[in-house]
């Protein structure tokens, strides 16, 4: 299979979910811009809540993705399948952290 075939299959796979991707990117940009306007920076002290929440959402994604693709854990058989599923969990967890961490900064109680 050549690269063009792989890209074609990938495009047809992403087309039904393109609106979800656009909304997710718009949410990420909106939250990051709003937080940065109010003084947020990437290396701000991480709240344990954002780390734990991101980890839990990443694990949840690893469980729910096979169900969303009409698959099951019995079909996740090879090392490549588990690697891909782990990358999905890490990606969703990182995305969640990029949303939750600035949100916690935005909604922190104001200091007197």
C-alpha positions as semicolon CSV with decimal commas, in nm:
position;residue;x (nm);y (nm);z (nm)
1;X;0,000;0,000;0,000
2;X;0,146;0,335;-0,098
3;X;0,130;0,662;0,092
4;X;-0,151;0,807;-0,120
5;X;-0,373;0,506;-0,040
6;X;-0,304;0,545;0,331
7;X;-0,386;0,917;0,319
8;X;-0,707;0,848;0,125
9;X;-0,824;0,593;0,381
10;X;-0,734;0,832;0,662
11;X;-0,930;1,115;0,498
12;X;-1,242;0,903;0,452
13;X;-1,213;0,790;0,813
14;X;-1,187;1,147;0,944
15;X;-1,461;1,302;0,729
16;X;-1,759;1,203;0,947
17;X;-1,580;1,334;1,256
18;X;-1,440;1,651;1,104
19;X;-1,688;1,870;1,288
20;X;-1,577;1,720;1,622
21;X;-1,214;1,794;1,538
22;X;-1,296;2,154;1,443
23;X;-1,494;2,208;1,766
24;X;-1,213;2,054;1,975
25;X;-0,948;2,275;1,815
26;X;-1,168;2,584;1,854
27;X;-1,226;2,503;2,223
28;X;-0,854;2,455;2,280
29;X;-0,762;2,783;2,110
30;X;-1,038;2,975;2,288
31;X;-0,946;2,850;2,637
32;X;-0,573;2,901;2,581
33;X;-0,618;3,254;2,442
34;X;-0,856;3,359;2,718
35;X;-0,626;3,223;2,988
36;X;-0,313;3,379;2,836
37;X;-0,482;3,719;2,814
38;X;-0,543;3,692;3,189
39;X;-0,182;3,603;3,270
40;X;-0,166;3,225;3,236
41;X;0,161;3,073;3,121
42;X;0,235;2,714;3,027
43;X;0,467;2,639;3,317
44;X;0,230;2,771;3,583
45;X;0,226;2,544;3,887
46;X;0,015;2,241;3,797
47;X;-0,275;2,170;4,024
48;X;-0,302;1,804;4,115
49;X;-0,667;1,815;4,010
50;X;-0,575;1,886;3,648
51;X;-0,319;1,605;3,639
52;X;-0,550;1,348;3,799
53;X;-0,844;1,451;3,583
54;X;-0,636;1,429;3,266
55;X;-0,506;1,085;3,363
56;X;-0,858;0,959;3,434
57;X;-0,995;1,098;3,105
58;X;-0,704;0,934;2,918
59;X;-0,783;0,597;3,077
60;X;-1,152;0,644;3,000
61;X;-1,063;0,714;2,637
62;X;-0,864;0,391;2,619
63;X;-1,175;0,202;2,734
64;X;-1,430;0,387;2,522
65;X;-1,243;0,406;2,188
66;X;-1,283;0,034;2,103
67;X;-1,654;0,064;2,178
68;X;-1,690;0,373;1,955
69;X;-1,521;0,193;1,667
70;X;-1,752;-0,112;1,695
71;X;-1,463;-0,317;1,825
72;X;-1,377;-0,486;2,154
73;X;-1,072;-0,553;2,365
74;X;-1,048;-0,903;2,218
75;X;-0,967;-0,740;1,883
76;X;-0,682;-0,543;2,042
77;X;-0,444;-0,834;2,007
78;X;-0,106;-0,725;1,875
79;X;0,153;-0,496;2,023
80;X;0,079;-0,236;1,756
81;X;-0,288;-0,232;1,858
82;X;-0,199;-0,178;2,223
83;X;0,056;0,087;2,123
84;X;-0,210;0,273;1,921
85;X;-0,459;0,247;2,205
86;X;-0,199;0,379;2,449
87;X;-0,123;0,669;2,216
88;X;-0,495;0,750;2,206
89;X;-0,501;0,759;2,586
90;X;-0,192;0,979;2,604
91;X;-0,326;1,214;2,336
92;X;-0,665;1,255;2,499
93;X;-0,501;1,300;2,839
94;X;-0,268;1,569;2,705
95;X;-0,558;1,747;2,532
96;X;-0,759;1,733;2,853
97;X;-0,467;1,881;3,048
98;X;-0,433;2,161;2,794
99;X;-0,799;2,246;2,856
100;X;-0,831;2,183;3,231
101;X;-0,508;2,347;3,351
102;X;-0,590;2,694;3,213
103;X;-0,955;2,655;3,318
104;X;-0,844;2,600;3,678
105;X;-0,627;2,911;3,645
106;X;-0,922;3,110;3,512
107;X;-1,166;2,998;3,781
108;X;-0,931;3,017;4,080
109;X;-1,059;3,213;4,374
110;X;-0,941;3,571;4,357
111;X;-0,690;3,668;4,620
112;X;-0,763;3,970;4,842
